[in-house]
Structures are given as C-alpha cells and as structure tokens.
Amino acid sequence: MNSDELFKKACQYIPGGVNSPVRAFRNVDMVPVFINHGKNSKVYDVEGKEYIDYIGSWGPLILGHSNDEIISNIEQVFQKGTSFGLPTEKEIKLAKMMCDAYPGMDKVRMVNSGTEATMSAIRVARGYTGKDKIIKFEGNYHGHSDCLLVQAGSGALTFQEPTSPGVPNDLIKNTLVCRYNDLDDVVKMIEKNKGEIACIILEPIACNMGLVEGERSFIRGLRELCDKENIILIFDEVISGFRIQYDGAAGYFGVVPDMACFGKIIGGGLPVGAYGGKARLMDMVSPLGPVYQAGTLSGNPLAMEMGIRQLTYLKDHPEVYVYINEYAKKLQEGMEKIIADYNYPCHVQRCGSLLTLFFKKEQVKNYDDLNNIDLRAFTAYYQEMVRQGIMLAPSQFEGIFIGYKHNDSDLNKTLTALGIALKKAFGHVND
C-alpha cells in the first residue's frame, strides 16, 4: 500500500489518521508520508523512496537513524524483560549521568514524555511555594497538559488554535502569558500578581514558533527576577537539552534554573521524559514528599538503556557537537546565499544545530513577529522539497534538526533542492 492508501485506512481508526497533529501534513495540502524504515541520515517511505531526513523524530536522533553504536546488541536488553514496574539499576545510571551533566541538578525523576515532565515540574513548584499562578510565554510549547495550552506554539500555531476546546477556564485562570524576549513585560506581570507566582517556565531556546533564541539579557534577567521574587525558574529543555550542547541551554547561557525538563534525546528515540532540579525542590516529590507523581512505565529499562548509550556517546565524543553545528552553519550560509541572489522575502535563524527558514524578511524575536508570514509560499516550497527527497517538518513553525550522520552529499542535495523549491514558491524575484 502507498501513503495515500494507508492514510485513508488510518482515518477509519485514528483521529485525523495520525497520532499527533504535527504529522498530519494538512496545512501543506499533502497526505502524510508513511515511513517504512530509516538509516543514518535517511528515511524511506512505504514505496521505497529515499529522503534526507531533517526531522529526526523531532530531535532525539542526533546520532542518526538506527545508529550501530546505539542499537548494537539491544536484543539482549529485550530478552531480560521490557517492563517490570520495579526499579532497575539503569534508572540510577541515567539519572546520575544527567545530574553530572546539567548545571545545578541534584536529583531527577524519570517520566514518559515531555508533557509529563513539564506538568510535574509545575506541580512541584506550586507545592513548594504554596502559590498557584504560573508565567509562560506566547509561542512556547510545553506539551498538551491543560494549564499550558494557552497561546502555545508548534501544532497549536500550525492549526491556528492557540488554545484548545476542552480546557476549562478554571484550569487556565492561573496561567499568565507574557511576551517572549520582553523582560519588561514579565516585570509588569509580576507586579500585577505580587507574591502569587509559583514559577516561570520557558523554552530558553524556543523551537515551537520556529527557532527563536532567547536573548541572553532576557534569560539572565529572568534568573534575577526569580531570585528577587521567590519564583521557581523552570527551563523546558525537551528539545534543547543535550542537543544544543552537552550541558544544555543552562550551560549555553551560563544561567542555572531551579528545575529543568527533558525528553527526546535522553531516550535515544524511545518514549521518555524527565524533570529534575535542586534537592530542596525534588525532595517534595512522593514518596519522599507530599507532591504526588507516578507512572508505571517511568524509567522503562529499554528507554533507560538507549538513553545511557546515547548520552555516553555524546559525552565521550564532543566532536559530535562541533560537526552538527558546523553542518548547520554551512546549511544556513548556503540558504542565505540563495535568498540573497534572488532577493527572496525570507530569512534563516539558527542556534547550534537547530535552524528555521522563515518565510518573511524580518527577524522573529517573539510571537508577535509571526505576523505576515507567507504560508502560501511555504506550502509550495515544502511540497517541492518533499518531491526532491528532502523531509522537513510539515510546518513553518518547527525547526530543522541536524544530525551527526548528515554529510556533504546531503548538504549539496539539500541546497540544490532548496533553490528549486524557492523558485517555485516565489519565482525569480530579481527577474
């Protein structure tokens, strides 16, 4: 069966035919591409067509698909058992690796997704401070828990639904929303809600309204505000953690949050999440403290093993970060040359191995800057890139993920396809 046939069948049994909205391809007027397998920098659809993959399972496959270093002899782990509902030594090993790597992290609790991680971290912050209100930022996505689906990014932006039906007003009345990269807006919000705010949660490197890096003065200013006002600072590093560098955005900015949330990379491609932070906060978590959080599959031995292997490789091979950052820089420079040659109305934003081609000329610093993006041109560009064998996230508001297995041939093919795709989207602007 081809992708069209599989999608029709999927729609009979799965809402919208997909198990996550960002896979739907609806906003680019396409049927989802159904994947059969992947290897290194490539994925192959059910008809055998090859694509250079810049999704990488939305970030975790930093070492590529089916990397031999990661999956070697993994069947031995399966043979010992897939889940016990009891502790294993692997949980301790991965937790220690994370605490050793991440600045200011004393303890960590494993969960099964980024959504669980952010939801649980906020619960801890509220339990610790005895306060109910939280601050989040427009365009930052922290999973689909009720209190965080307020002006969220990613899929919500893609489908033009910044909030979701089914979320009671009572659950979001304590969620305060500020403008990203605008410290004055945060100061005003704190003043209006003096002594009532439990935590501030943000993506220090936003990846769900396209790639938008937090300004250093903004990130450092938040740390100072939180210290002054007795507010818990939470970094959502579900995408940036162990990708932007081994010690995450905390190391990148030189700012230590009180808590941090992780996912994706720490499972090597298997479902996983984690939240952690200072001991005084994490000791609030049950069974040690009164804040309840549980999960039968949390610390699943398969996910722990894959995470241990991936983090071990990243720690022992710092050249991975040098390589993927350099590849991303070359891709950015190649894109920018094509854009400049034809004066196309778009630009590239990059941080490390993450980047986004925005279909507008002006820099994007926050949610407000997403106005006037040419989604029609993006759709035409996207369709042509897929036709040329380049697999990107089917949304203007997602990033391009670079992996260690992308090579010069991939880069050259990508830039050739980009030139064709932008011509189709815009024509020769200078002609």
DATANOR-V196997 format. One record per pair of residues at least 24 apart in sequence whose C-alpha atoms are under 7 Angstrom apart, sorted by sequence separation. I is the first residue (numbers start at 0). GAP is how many residues later the second one is. If there is no record, write none. Layout:
I&GAP, I&GAP
//
This chain:
39&24, 40&24, 117&24, 146&24, 232&24, 233&24, 234&24, 235&24, 236&24, 237&24, 389&24, 38&25, 39&25, 145&25, 146&25, 232&25, 233&25, 234&25, 235&25, 236&25, 237&25, 238&25, 327&25, 38&26, 39&26, 118&26, 231&26, 232&26, 233&26, 234&26, 235&26, 237&26, 3&27, 37&27, 38&27, 39&27, 114&27, 324&27, 37&28, 114&28, 146&28, 324&28, 2&29, 113&29, 114&29, 323&29, 387&29, 2&30, 114&30, 2&31, 203&31, 271&31, 198&32, 199&32, 200&32, 201&32, 202&32, 270&32, 384&32, 180&33, 197&33, 198&33, 199&33, 200&33, 201&33, 202&33, 269&33, 384&33, 180&34, 196&34, 197&34, 198&34, 199&34, 200&34, 201&34, 202&34, 182&35, 198&35, 200&35, 204&35, 219&35, 181&36, 266&36, 384&36, 180&37, 215&37, 266&37, 383&37, 182&38, 267&38, 357&38, 137&39, 266&39, 267&39, 133&40, 134&40, 135&40, 136&40, 137&40, 266&40, 380&40, 132&41, 133&41, 134&41, 135&41, 136&41, 137&41, 265&41, 380&41, 131&42, 132&42, 133&42, 134&42, 135&42, 136&42, 137&42, 267&42, 2&43, 134&43, 136&43, 355&43, 380&43, 1&44, 354&44, 355&44, 379&44, 380&44, 1&45, 203&45, 265&45, 353&45, 354&45, 379&45, 353&46, 353&47, 352&48, 353&48, 376&48, 352&49, 376&49, 153&54, 152&55, 153&55, 152&56, 139&62, 132&63, 133&63, 139&63, 131&64, 132&64, 133&64, 134&64, 135&64, 130&65, 131&65, 132&65, 133&65, 134&65, 135&65, 136&65, 130&66, 131&66, 133&66, 134&66, 135&66, 139&66, 130&67, 140&67, 139&68, 128&69, 138&69, 245&69, 138&70, 125&72, 124&73, 124&74, 327&74, 244&76, 323&78, 323&79, 323&80, 330&80, 334&80, 322&81, 333&81, 337&81, 319&84, 343&85, 341&86, 342&86, 341&87, 342&87, 341&88, 124&107, 243&108, 243&109, 113&124, 21&133, 20&134, 210&138, 212&138, 210&139, 117&143, 210&143, 102&144, 116&144, 210&144, 100&145, 101&145, 116&145, 210&145, 100&146, 101&146, 209&146, 102&147, 102&148, 113&148, 113&149, 112&150, 103&152, 211&152, 102&153, 127&153, 211&153, 120&154, 116&156, 127&156, 116&157, 123&157, 112&158, 116&158, 111&159, 112&159, 113&159, 111&160, 112&160, 123&160, 110&161, 111&161, 123&161, 110&162, 109&163, 110&163, 109&164, 126&164, 108&165, 109&165, 107&166, 108&166, 107&167, 108&167, 123&167, 107&168, 106&169, 107&169, 106&170, 104&171, 105&171, 106&171, 104&172, 105&172, 106&172, 103&173, 104&173, 105&173, 119&173, 103&174, 106&175, 58&180, 110&184, 180&184, 111&185, 180&185, 111&186, 179&186, 209&186, 110&187, 178&187, 209&187, 109&188, 110&188, 208&188, 209&188, 210&188, 109&189, 207&189, 208&189, 209&189, 207&190, 206&191, 206&192, 59&204, 60&204, 58&205, 59&205, 58&206, 60&207, 59&208, 60&208, 90&208, 59&209, 93&210, 84&211, 89&211, 84&212, 90&213, 93&213, 89&214, 93&214, 89&215, 82&217, 82&218, 81&219, 81&220, 76&225, 138&228, 137&229, 69&236, 157&237, 69&239, 157&239, 69&240, 153&243, 153&244, 54&336, 51&337, 52&337, 53&337, 54&337, 50&338, 51&338, 52&338, 53&338, 54&338, 49&339, 50&339, 51&339, 52&339, 63&339, 50&340, 62&340, 63&340, 61&341, 62&341, 63&341, 58&342, 60&342, 61&342, 62&342, 54&345, 55&345, 53&346, 54&346, 53&347, 53&348, 27&351, 51&358, 40&364, 39&365, 40&365, 27&366, 24&369
//
